Amino acid sequence: MEDRVEAEPTDGRVASTNRPVPLNSKRLTGILLRQLARGLEIEGTTGTSVSELRQLVEGKIGDLGHEPRHTQVLLAEVENGVQICLRDAEGIFLTVDPLLEMTEPRRDTVPEEIDARDDPTEVAELKEALLAAEEARAALEVELNQLKQQLVQERDKYKQLWGLNCLQVAEFDQTLAEKEELESLRQKLPRTRVNNQISD
């Protein structure tokens, strides 16, 4: 049970809203990770440690087809808490509000009325229009496939650049965390040493 005892910031701070942080950032507290787990529809998180929560979140992100190492977290303070967004090279793929609304968009279950037309002339016209629409759709599919190929090439280039960006973000976050930890240790040093130096 010792691995469940992990220190978390007690001053209420969250990661800066001016820059992204990686998934393994120490600034993602247990509260934020539980909120994120809820948004990812992860069940059974009661009693789990921060490290276990982080593993569950990273695993779920991987199951959704995203690379956890290349996923960044954006935190924004809103009226009733903190909004969490996950993004990768393709953009934001998940937004979790402080109070997750579980409502689903209503669907119109009323069937559309179908007007049966028995006129042979109208039927022929409808068939011609349908044929023309199918031909136009086929032409659009060819053009769309070409555009998709170009998009894949550009996306691969962008993902490479995004991977480098994620490494830089992680390095910067680690450096900043170490700096803050060192500053915190300096502030906690006994003041007796300073008082002795003054008396000498």
mmCIF file of the C-alpha atoms, coordinates in Angstrom:
data_MODEL
# 
_entry.id   MODEL 
# 
loop_
_atom_site.group_PDB 
_atom_site.id 
_atom_site.type_symbol 
_atom_site.label_atom_id 
_atom_site.label_alt_id 
_atom_site.label_comp_id 
_atom_site.label_asym_id 
_atom_site.label_entity_id 
_atom_site.label_seq_id 
_atom_site.pdbx_PDB_ins_code 
_atom_site.Cartn_x 
_atom_site.Cartn_y 
_atom_site.Cartn_z 
_atom_site.occupancy 
_atom_site.B_iso_or_equiv 
_atom_site.pdbx_formal_charge 
_atom_site.auth_seq_id 
_atom_site.auth_comp_id 
_atom_site.auth_asym_id 
_atom_site.auth_atom_id 
_atom_site.pdbx_PDB_model_num 
ATOM 1   C CA . MET A 1 1   ? 0.000   0.000  0.000   1.00 0.00 ? 1   MET A CA 1 
ATOM 2   C CA . GLU A 1 2   ? 3.021   2.295  0.207   1.00 0.00 ? 2   GLU A CA 1 
ATOM 3   C CA . ASP A 1 3   ? 2.962   2.966  -3.529  1.00 0.00 ? 3   ASP A CA 1 
ATOM 4   C CA . ARG A 1 4   ? -0.411  4.663  -3.053  1.00 0.00 ? 4   ARG A CA 1 
ATOM 5   C CA . VAL A 1 5   ? 1.060   7.408  -0.913  1.00 0.00 ? 5   VAL A CA 1 
ATOM 6   C CA . GLU A 1 6   ? 2.249   10.040 -3.320  1.00 0.00 ? 6   GLU A CA 1 
ATOM 7   C CA . ALA A 1 7   ? 2.878   13.698 -2.685  1.00 0.00 ? 7   ALA A CA 1 
ATOM 8   C CA . GLU A 1 8   ? 0.758   16.191 -4.540  1.00 0.00 ? 8   GLU A CA 1 
ATOM 9   C CA . PRO A 1 9   ? 0.816   19.997 -4.588  1.00 0.00 ? 9   PRO A CA 1 
ATOM 10  C CA . THR A 1 10  ? -1.220  21.319 -1.675  1.00 0.00 ? 10  THR A CA 1 
ATOM 11  C CA . ASP A 1 11  ? -1.318  24.987 -2.718  1.00 0.00 ? 11  ASP A CA 1 
ATOM 12  C CA . GLY A 1 12  ? -4.077  24.457 -5.293  1.00 0.00 ? 12  GLY A CA 1 
ATOM 13  C CA . ARG A 1 13  ? -1.861  25.177 -8.277  1.00 0.00 ? 13  ARG A CA 1 
ATOM 14  C CA . VAL A 1 14  ? -2.458  23.668 -11.662 1.00 0.00 ? 14  VAL A CA 1 
ATOM 15  C CA . ALA A 1 15  ? -0.323  23.640 -14.764 1.00 0.00 ? 15  ALA A CA 1 
ATOM 16  C CA . SER A 1 16  ? 0.049   26.987 -16.457 1.00 0.00 ? 16  SER A CA 1 
ATOM 17  C CA . THR A 1 17  ? -2.712  27.731 -18.918 1.00 0.00 ? 17  THR A CA 1 
ATOM 18  C CA . ASN A 1 18  ? -0.178  29.500 -21.132 1.00 0.00 ? 18  ASN A CA 1 
ATOM 19  C CA . ARG A 1 19  ? 1.652   26.366 -22.220 1.00 0.00 ? 19  ARG A CA 1 
ATOM 20  C CA . PRO A 1 20  ? 0.966   22.647 -22.740 1.00 0.00 ? 20  PRO A CA 1 
ATOM 21  C CA . VAL A 1 21  ? 2.296   19.914 -20.460 1.00 0.00 ? 21  VAL A CA 1 
ATOM 22  C CA . PRO A 1 22  ? 3.006   16.222 -21.169 1.00 0.00 ? 22  PRO A CA 1 
ATOM 23  C CA . LEU A 1 23  ? 0.915   13.418 -19.709 1.00 0.00 ? 23  LEU A CA 1 
ATOM 24  C CA . ASN A 1 24  ? 3.670   12.496 -17.246 1.00 0.00 ? 24  ASN A CA 1 
ATOM 25  C CA . SER A 1 25  ? 3.922   16.017 -15.850 1.00 0.00 ? 25  SER A CA 1 
ATOM 26  C CA . LYS A 1 26  ? 3.953   16.307 -12.056 1.00 0.00 ? 26  LYS A CA 1 
ATOM 27  C CA . ARG A 1 27  ? 1.552   19.216 -12.450 1.00 0.00 ? 27  ARG A CA 1 
ATOM 28  C CA . LEU A 1 28  ? -1.243  16.789 -13.317 1.00 0.00 ? 28  LEU A CA 1 
ATOM 29  C CA . THR A 1 29  ? -2.544  16.112 -9.809  1.00 0.00 ? 29  THR A CA 1 
ATOM 30  C CA . GLY A 1 30  ? -4.719  13.190 -8.792  1.00 0.00 ? 30  GLY A CA 1 
ATOM 31  C CA . ILE A 1 31  ? -7.826  15.376 -8.992  1.00 0.00 ? 31  ILE A CA 1 
ATOM 32  C CA . LEU A 1 32  ? -7.081  16.370 -12.576 1.00 0.00 ? 32  LEU A CA 1 
ATOM 33  C CA . LEU A 1 33  ? -6.223  12.790 -13.524 1.00 0.00 ? 33  LEU A CA 1 
ATOM 34  C CA . ARG A 1 34  ? -9.523  11.532 -12.090 1.00 0.00 ? 34  ARG A CA 1 
ATOM 35  C CA . GLN A 1 35  ? -11.381 14.198 -14.034 1.00 0.00 ? 35  GLN A CA 1 
ATOM 36  C CA . LEU A 1 36  ? -9.531  13.130 -17.162 1.00 0.00 ? 36  LEU A CA 1 
ATOM 37  C CA . ALA A 1 37  ? -10.259 9.458  -16.453 1.00 0.00 ? 37  ALA A CA 1 
ATOM 38  C CA . ARG A 1 38  ? -13.939 10.299 -16.167 1.00 0.00 ? 38  ARG A CA 1 
ATOM 39  C CA . GLY A 1 39  ? -13.841 12.049 -19.537 1.00 0.00 ? 39  GLY A CA 1 
ATOM 40  C CA . LEU A 1 40  ? -12.176 8.984  -21.038 1.00 0.00 ? 40  LEU A CA 1 
ATOM 41  C CA . GLU A 1 41  ? -14.923 6.813  -19.517 1.00 0.00 ? 41  GLU A CA 1 
ATOM 42  C CA . ILE A 1 42  ? -12.479 4.813  -17.402 1.00 0.00 ? 42  ILE A CA 1 
ATOM 43  C CA . GLU A 1 43  ? -14.260 2.903  -14.647 1.00 0.00 ? 43  GLU A CA 1 
ATOM 44  C CA . GLY A 1 44  ? -12.991 1.526  -11.356 1.00 0.00 ? 44  GLY A CA 1 
ATOM 45  C CA . THR A 1 45  ? -10.649 4.386  -10.431 1.00 0.00 ? 45  THR A CA 1 
ATOM 46  C CA . THR A 1 46  ? -11.748 4.551  -6.794  1.00 0.00 ? 46  THR A CA 1 
ATOM 47  C CA . GLY A 1 47  ? -8.790  4.036  -4.464  1.00 0.00 ? 47  GLY A CA 1 
ATOM 48  C CA . THR A 1 48  ? -6.184  4.052  -7.224  1.00 0.00 ? 48  THR A CA 1 
ATOM 49  C CA . SER A 1 49  ? -2.926  5.922  -6.786  1.00 0.00 ? 49  SER A CA 1 
ATOM 50  C CA . VAL A 1 50  ? -1.743  8.777  -8.963  1.00 0.00 ? 50  VAL A CA 1 
ATOM 51  C CA . SER A 1 51  ? 0.712   6.539  -10.810 1.00 0.00 ? 51  SER A CA 1 
ATOM 52  C CA . GLU A 1 52  ? -2.001  3.945  -11.446 1.00 0.00 ? 52  GLU A CA 1 
ATOM 53  C CA . LEU A 1 53  ? -4.381  6.642  -12.665 1.00 0.00 ? 53  LEU A CA 1 
ATOM 54  C CA . ARG A 1 54  ? -1.717  7.915  -15.041 1.00 0.00 ? 54  ARG A CA 1 
ATOM 55  C CA . GLN A 1 55  ? -1.181  4.410  -16.435 1.00 0.00 ? 55  GLN A CA 1 
ATOM 56  C CA . LEU A 1 56  ? -4.928  3.933  -16.943 1.00 0.00 ? 56  LEU A CA 1 
ATOM 57  C CA . VAL A 1 57  ? -5.212  7.268  -18.733 1.00 0.00 ? 57  VAL A CA 1 
ATOM 58  C CA . GLU A 1 58  ? -2.227  6.568  -20.983 1.00 0.00 ? 58  GLU A CA 1 
ATOM 59  C CA . GLY A 1 59  ? -3.556  3.088  -21.765 1.00 0.00 ? 59  GLY A CA 1 
ATOM 60  C CA . LYS A 1 60  ? -6.982  4.440  -22.695 1.00 0.00 ? 60  LYS A CA 1 
ATOM 61  C CA . ILE A 1 61  ? -5.442  7.100  -24.920 1.00 0.00 ? 61  ILE A CA 1 
ATOM 62  C CA . GLY A 1 62  ? -3.468  4.369  -26.653 1.00 0.00 ? 62  GLY A CA 1 
ATOM 63  C CA . ASP A 1 63  ? -6.641  2.320  -27.118 1.00 0.00 ? 63  ASP A CA 1 
ATOM 64  C CA . LEU A 1 64  ? -8.211  5.329  -28.838 1.00 0.00 ? 64  LEU A CA 1 
ATOM 65  C CA . GLY A 1 65  ? -5.425  5.300  -31.418 1.00 0.00 ? 65  GLY A CA 1 
ATOM 66  C CA . HIS A 1 66  ? -3.280  8.121  -30.039 1.00 0.00 ? 66  HIS A CA 1 
ATOM 67  C CA . GLU A 1 67  ? 0.350   7.990  -28.933 1.00 0.00 ? 67  GLU A CA 1 
ATOM 68  C CA . PRO A 1 68  ? 0.582   8.965  -25.228 1.00 0.00 ? 68  PRO A CA 1 
ATOM 69  C CA . ARG A 1 69  ? 4.143   10.261 -25.658 1.00 0.00 ? 69  ARG A CA 1 
ATOM 70  C CA . HIS A 1 70  ? 2.933   12.612 -28.375 1.00 0.00 ? 70  HIS A CA 1 
ATOM 71  C CA . THR A 1 71  ? -0.136  13.757 -26.445 1.00 0.00 ? 71  THR A CA 1 
ATOM 72  C CA . GLN A 1 72  ? -0.153  17.137 -24.737 1.00 0.00 ? 72  GLN A CA 1 
ATOM 73  C CA . VAL A 1 73  ? -2.486  18.397 -22.022 1.00 0.00 ? 73  VAL A CA 1 
ATOM 74  C CA . LEU A 1 74  ? -4.012  21.862 -22.047 1.00 0.00 ? 74  LEU A CA 1 
ATOM 75  C CA . LEU A 1 75  ? -5.510  23.177 -18.799 1.00 0.00 ? 75  LEU A CA 1 
ATOM 76  C CA . ALA A 1 76  ? -7.791  26.191 -18.653 1.00 0.00 ? 76  ALA A CA 1 
ATOM 77  C CA . GLU A 1 77  ? -9.374  27.622 -15.528 1.00 0.00 ? 77  GLU A CA 1 
ATOM 78  C CA . VAL A 1 78  ? -13.116 28.111 -16.024 1.00 0.00 ? 78  VAL A CA 1 
ATOM 79  C CA . GLU A 1 79  ? -15.903 29.299 -13.771 1.00 0.00 ? 79  GLU A CA 1 
ATOM 80  C CA . ASN A 1 80  ? -16.503 26.011 -11.957 1.00 0.00 ? 80  ASN A CA 1 
ATOM 81  C CA . GLY A 1 81  ? -13.075 24.379 -12.114 1.00 0.00 ? 81  GLY A CA 1 
ATOM 82  C CA . VAL A 1 82  ? -10.497 23.367 -14.712 1.00 0.00 ? 82  VAL A CA 1 
ATOM 83  C CA . GLN A 1 83  ? -11.194 22.377 -18.299 1.00 0.00 ? 83  GLN A CA 1 
ATOM 84  C CA . ILE A 1 84  ? -8.862  19.697 -19.654 1.00 0.00 ? 84  ILE A CA 1 
ATOM 85  C CA . CYS A 1 85  ? -8.075  19.243 -23.351 1.00 0.00 ? 85  CYS A CA 1 
ATOM 86  C CA . LEU A 1 86  ? -5.948  16.535 -24.959 1.00 0.00 ? 86  LEU A CA 1 
ATOM 87  C CA . ARG A 1 87  ? -4.283  17.191 -28.278 1.00 0.00 ? 87  ARG A CA 1 
ATOM 88  C CA . ASP A 1 88  ? -1.831  15.527 -30.608 1.00 0.00 ? 88  ASP A CA 1 
ATOM 89  C CA . ALA A 1 89  ? -0.468  16.292 -34.055 1.00 0.00 ? 89  ALA A CA 1 
ATOM 90  C CA . GLU A 1 90  ? -3.960  16.196 -35.539 1.00 0.00 ? 90  GLU A CA 1 
ATOM 91  C CA . GLY A 1 91  ? -5.414  18.633 -33.015 1.00 0.00 ? 91  GLY A CA 1 
ATOM 92  C CA . ILE A 1 92  ? -7.618  18.450 -29.917 1.00 0.00 ? 92  ILE A CA 1 
ATOM 93  C CA . PHE A 1 93  ? -9.329  15.057 -29.654 1.00 0.00 ? 93  PHE A CA 1 
ATOM 94  C CA . LEU A 1 94  ? -10.852 15.283 -26.172 1.00 0.00 ? 94  LEU A CA 1 
ATOM 95  C CA . THR A 1 95  ? -12.249 18.062 -23.995 1.00 0.00 ? 95  THR A CA 1 
ATOM 96  C CA . VAL A 1 96  ? -13.314 17.363 -20.414 1.00 0.00 ? 96  VAL A CA 1 
ATOM 97  C CA . ASP A 1 97  ? -15.276 20.022 -18.547 1.00 0.00 ? 97  ASP A CA 1 
ATOM 98  C CA . PRO A 1 98  ? -15.358 20.169 -14.731 1.00 0.00 ? 98  PRO A CA 1 
ATOM 99  C CA . LEU A 1 99  ? -18.936 18.924 -14.776 1.00 0.00 ? 99  LEU A CA 1 
ATOM 100 C CA . LEU A 1 100 ? -19.234 16.393 -17.559 1.00 0.00 ? 100 LEU A CA 1 
ATOM 101 C CA . GLU A 1 101 ? -22.632 16.521 -19.148 1.00 0.00 ? 101 GLU A CA 1 
ATOM 102 C CA . MET A 1 102 ? -23.954 13.047 -19.784 1.00 0.00 ? 102 MET A CA 1 
ATOM 103 C CA . THR A 1 103 ? -26.730 14.178 -22.095 1.00 0.00 ? 103 THR A CA 1 
ATOM 104 C CA . GLU A 1 104 ? -26.831 12.899 -25.622 1.00 0.00 ? 104 GLU A CA 1 
ATOM 105 C CA . PRO A 1 105 ? -28.228 14.806 -28.573 1.00 0.00 ? 105 PRO A CA 1 
ATOM 106 C CA . ARG A 1 106 ? -31.823 13.992 -29.196 1.00 0.00 ? 106 ARG A CA 1 
ATOM 107 C CA . ARG A 1 107 ? -32.645 12.126 -32.342 1.00 0.00 ? 107 ARG A CA 1 
ATOM 108 C CA . ASP A 1 108 ? -35.775 12.646 -34.281 1.00 0.00 ? 108 ASP A CA 1 
ATOM 109 C CA . THR A 1 109 ? -37.533 9.301  -34.226 1.00 0.00 ? 109 THR A CA 1 
ATOM 110 C CA . VAL A 1 110 ? -40.409 10.427 -36.405 1.00 0.00 ? 110 VAL A CA 1 
ATOM 111 C CA . PRO A 1 111 ? -40.037 8.626  -39.741 1.00 0.00 ? 111 PRO A CA 1 
ATOM 112 C CA . GLU A 1 112 ? -40.024 10.758 -42.826 1.00 0.00 ? 112 GLU A CA 1 
ATOM 113 C CA . GLU A 1 113 ? -43.168 10.611 -44.864 1.00 0.00 ? 113 GLU A CA 1 
ATOM 114 C CA . ILE A 1 114 ? -42.634 8.981  -48.221 1.00 0.00 ? 114 ILE A CA 1 
ATOM 115 C CA . ASP A 1 115 ? -44.820 10.155 -51.017 1.00 0.00 ? 115 ASP A CA 1 
ATOM 116 C CA . ALA A 1 116 ? -45.339 7.215  -53.316 1.00 0.00 ? 116 ALA A CA 1 
ATOM 117 C CA . ARG A 1 117 ? -45.163 8.283  -56.938 1.00 0.00 ? 117 ARG A CA 1 
ATOM 118 C CA . ASP A 1 118 ? -46.590 5.908  -59.499 1.00 0.00 ? 118 ASP A CA 1 
ATOM 119 C CA . ASP A 1 119 ? -46.178 8.218  -62.510 1.00 0.00 ? 119 ASP A CA 1 
ATOM 120 C CA . PRO A 1 120 ? -43.784 6.441  -64.971 1.00 0.00 ? 120 PRO A CA 1 
ATOM 121 C CA . THR A 1 121 ? -42.461 9.787  -66.229 1.00 0.00 ? 121 THR A CA 1 
ATOM 122 C CA . GLU A 1 122 ? -41.533 10.961 -62.764 1.00 0.00 ? 122 GLU A CA 1 
ATOM 123 C CA . VAL A 1 123 ? -39.961 7.600  -61.991 1.00 0.00 ? 123 VAL A CA 1 
ATOM 124 C CA . ALA A 1 124 ? -37.796 7.859  -65.131 1.00 0.00 ? 124 ALA A CA 1 
ATOM 125 C CA . GLU A 1 125 ? -36.733 11.389 -64.226 1.00 0.00 ? 125 GLU A CA 1 
ATOM 126 C CA . LEU A 1 126 ? -35.824 10.265 -60.747 1.00 0.00 ? 126 LEU A CA 1 
ATOM 127 C CA . LYS A 1 127 ? -33.723 7.416  -62.138 1.00 0.00 ? 127 LYS A CA 1 
ATOM 128 C CA . GLU A 1 128 ? -31.858 9.804  -64.458 1.00 0.00 ? 128 GLU A CA 1 
ATOM 129 C CA . ALA A 1 129 ? -31.211 12.193 -61.612 1.00 0.00 ? 129 ALA A CA 1 
ATOM 130 C CA . LEU A 1 130 ? -29.993 9.325  -59.452 1.00 0.00 ? 130 LEU A CA 1 
ATOM 131 C CA . LEU A 1 131 ? -27.631 8.131  -62.203 1.00 0.00 ? 131 LEU A CA 1 
ATOM 132 C CA . ALA A 1 132 ? -26.214 11.635 -62.642 1.00 0.00 ? 132 ALA A CA 1 
ATOM 133 C CA . ALA A 1 133 ? -25.711 11.912 -58.897 1.00 0.00 ? 133 ALA A CA 1 
ATOM 134 C CA . GLU A 1 134 ? -23.879 8.576  -58.808 1.00 0.00 ? 134 GLU A CA 1 
ATOM 135 C CA . GLU A 1 135 ? -21.544 9.684  -61.607 1.00 0.00 ? 135 GLU A CA 1 
ATOM 136 C CA . ALA A 1 136 ? -20.836 12.954 -59.844 1.00 0.00 ? 136 ALA A CA 1 
ATOM 137 C CA . ARG A 1 137 ? -20.174 11.084 -56.617 1.00 0.00 ? 137 ARG A CA 1 
ATOM 138 C CA . ALA A 1 138 ? -17.720 8.745  -58.344 1.00 0.00 ? 138 ALA A CA 1 
ATOM 139 C CA . ALA A 1 139 ? -15.819 11.725 -59.756 1.00 0.00 ? 139 ALA A CA 1 
ATOM 140 C CA . LEU A 1 140 ? -15.714 13.347 -56.350 1.00 0.00 ? 140 LEU A CA 1 
ATOM 141 C CA . GLU A 1 141 ? -14.413 10.128 -54.781 1.00 0.00 ? 141 GLU A CA 1 
ATOM 142 C CA . VAL A 1 142 ? -11.500 10.057 -57.233 1.00 0.00 ? 142 VAL A CA 1 
ATOM 143 C CA . GLU A 1 143 ? -10.653 13.656 -56.415 1.00 0.00 ? 143 GLU A CA 1 
ATOM 144 C CA . LEU A 1 144 ? -11.078 13.000 -52.714 1.00 0.00 ? 144 LEU A CA 1 
ATOM 145 C CA . ASN A 1 145 ? -8.691  10.021 -52.805 1.00 0.00 ? 145 ASN A CA 1 
ATOM 146 C CA . GLN A 1 146 ? -6.055  12.182 -54.458 1.00 0.00 ? 146 GLN A CA 1 
ATOM 147 C CA . LEU A 1 147 ? -6.462  14.832 -51.802 1.00 0.00 ? 147 LEU A CA 1 
ATOM 148 C CA . LYS A 1 148 ? -6.273  12.178 -49.081 1.00 0.00 ? 148 LYS A CA 1 
ATOM 149 C CA . GLN A 1 149 ? -2.940  10.944 -50.425 1.00 0.00 ? 149 GLN A CA 1 
ATOM 150 C CA . GLN A 1 150 ? -1.564  14.469 -50.366 1.00 0.00 ? 150 GLN A CA 1 
ATOM 151 C CA . LEU A 1 151 ? -2.925  14.954 -46.860 1.00 0.00 ? 151 LEU A CA 1 
ATOM 152 C CA . VAL A 1 152 ? -1.248  11.761 -45.622 1.00 0.00 ? 152 VAL A CA 1 
ATOM 153 C CA . GLN A 1 153 ? 2.102   12.949 -46.938 1.00 0.00 ? 153 GLN A CA 1 
ATOM 154 C CA . GLU A 1 154 ? 1.747   16.353 -45.320 1.00 0.00 ? 154 GLU A CA 1 
ATOM 155 C CA . ARG A 1 155 ? 0.485   14.786 -42.104 1.00 0.00 ? 155 ARG A CA 1 
ATOM 156 C CA . ASP A 1 156 ? 3.523   12.500 -41.872 1.00 0.00 ? 156 ASP A CA 1 
ATOM 157 C CA . LYS A 1 157 ? 5.811   15.511 -42.179 1.00 0.00 ? 157 LYS A CA 1 
ATOM 158 C CA . TYR A 1 158 ? 3.826   17.371 -39.556 1.00 0.00 ? 158 TYR A CA 1 
ATOM 159 C CA . LYS A 1 159 ? 3.838   14.419 -37.154 1.00 0.00 ? 159 LYS A CA 1 
ATOM 160 C CA . GLN A 1 160 ? 7.619   14.309 -37.290 1.00 0.00 ? 160 GLN A CA 1 
ATOM 161 C CA . LEU A 1 161 ? 7.781   17.974 -36.352 1.00 0.00 ? 161 LEU A CA 1 
ATOM 162 C CA . TRP A 1 162 ? 5.147   17.408 -33.676 1.00 0.00 ? 162 TRP A CA 1 
ATOM 163 C CA . GLY A 1 163 ? 7.197   14.629 -32.106 1.00 0.00 ? 163 GLY A CA 1 
ATOM 164 C CA . LEU A 1 164 ? 10.159  16.991 -31.798 1.00 0.00 ? 164 LEU A CA 1 
ATOM 165 C CA . ASN A 1 165 ? 7.890   19.616 -30.274 1.00 0.00 ? 165 ASN A CA 1 
ATOM 166 C CA . CYS A 1 166 ? 6.600   17.130 -27.684 1.00 0.00 ? 166 CYS A CA 1 
ATOM 167 C CA . LEU A 1 167 ? 10.150  16.259 -26.671 1.00 0.00 ? 167 LEU A CA 1 
ATOM 168 C CA . GLN A 1 168 ? 10.955  19.937 -26.193 1.00 0.00 ? 168 GLN A CA 1 
ATOM 169 C CA . VAL A 1 169 ? 7.799   20.476 -24.139 1.00 0.00 ? 169 VAL A CA 1 
ATOM 170 C CA . ALA A 1 170 ? 8.628   17.497 -21.900 1.00 0.00 ? 170 ALA A CA 1 
ATOM 171 C CA . GLU A 1 171 ? 12.217  18.679 -21.399 1.00 0.00 ? 171 GLU A CA 1 
ATOM 172 C CA . PHE A 1 172 ? 11.060  22.188 -20.555 1.00 0.00 ? 172 PHE A CA 1 
ATOM 173 C CA . ASP A 1 173 ? 8.471   20.916 -18.095 1.00 0.00 ? 173 ASP A CA 1 
ATOM 174 C CA . GLN A 1 174 ? 11.019  18.665 -16.373 1.00 0.00 ? 174 GLN A CA 1 
ATOM 175 C CA . THR A 1 175 ? 13.533  21.502 -16.111 1.00 0.00 ? 175 THR A CA 1 
ATOM 176 C CA . LEU A 1 176 ? 10.936  23.834 -14.650 1.00 0.00 ? 176 LEU A CA 1 
ATOM 177 C CA . ALA A 1 177 ? 9.763   21.207 -12.142 1.00 0.00 ? 177 ALA A CA 1 
ATOM 178 C CA . GLU A 1 178 ? 13.341  20.584 -10.988 1.00 0.00 ? 178 GLU A CA 1 
ATOM 179 C CA . LYS A 1 179 ? 13.922  24.313 -10.640 1.00 0.00 ? 179 LYS A CA 1 
ATOM 180 C CA . GLU A 1 180 ? 10.778  24.756 -8.550  1.00 0.00 ? 180 GLU A CA 1 
ATOM 181 C CA . GLU A 1 181 ? 11.685  21.766 -6.376  1.00 0.00 ? 181 GLU A CA 1 
ATOM 182 C CA . LEU A 1 182 ? 15.183  23.168 -5.780  1.00 0.00 ? 182 LEU A CA 1 
ATOM 183 C CA . GLU A 1 183 ? 13.761  26.564 -4.876  1.00 0.00 ? 183 GLU A CA 1 
ATOM 184 C CA . SER A 1 184 ? 11.328  24.896 -2.472  1.00 0.00 ? 184 SER A CA 1 
ATOM 185 C CA . LEU A 1 185 ? 14.201  23.057 -0.762  1.00 0.00 ? 185 LEU A CA 1 
ATOM 186 C CA . ARG A 1 186 ? 16.156  26.276 -0.411  1.00 0.00 ? 186 ARG A CA 1 
ATOM 187 C CA . GLN A 1 187 ? 13.228  27.948 1.302   1.00 0.00 ? 187 GLN A CA 1 
ATOM 188 C CA . LYS A 1 188 ? 12.948  25.049 3.756   1.00 0.00 ? 188 LYS A CA 1 
ATOM 189 C CA . LEU A 1 189 ? 16.617  25.206 4.866   1.00 0.00 ? 189 LEU A CA 1 
ATOM 190 C CA . PRO A 1 190 ? 17.015  25.933 8.619   1.00 0.00 ? 190 PRO A CA 1 
ATOM 191 C CA . ARG A 1 191 ? 17.575  29.592 9.320   1.00 0.00 ? 191 ARG A CA 1 
ATOM 192 C CA . THR A 1 192 ? 19.947  28.780 12.197  1.00 0.00 ? 192 THR A CA 1 
ATOM 193 C CA . ARG A 1 193 ? 22.859  28.631 9.770   1.00 0.00 ? 193 ARG A CA 1 
ATOM 194 C CA . VAL A 1 194 ? 22.111  32.163 8.606   1.00 0.00 ? 194 VAL A CA 1 
ATOM 195 C CA . ASN A 1 195 ? 21.710  33.417 12.178  1.00 0.00 ? 195 ASN A CA 1 
ATOM 196 C CA . ASN A 1 196 ? 25.063  31.874 13.176  1.00 0.00 ? 196 ASN A CA 1 
ATOM 197 C CA . GLN A 1 197 ? 26.808  33.580 10.297  1.00 0.00 ? 197 GLN A CA 1 
ATOM 198 C CA . ILE A 1 198 ? 25.339  36.928 11.319  1.00 0.00 ? 198 ILE A CA 1 
ATOM 199 C CA . SER A 1 199 ? 26.425  36.511 14.965  1.00 0.00 ? 199 SER A CA 1 
ATOM 200 C CA . ASP A 1 200 ? 29.989  35.642 13.899  1.00 0.00 ? 200 ASP A CA 1 
# 
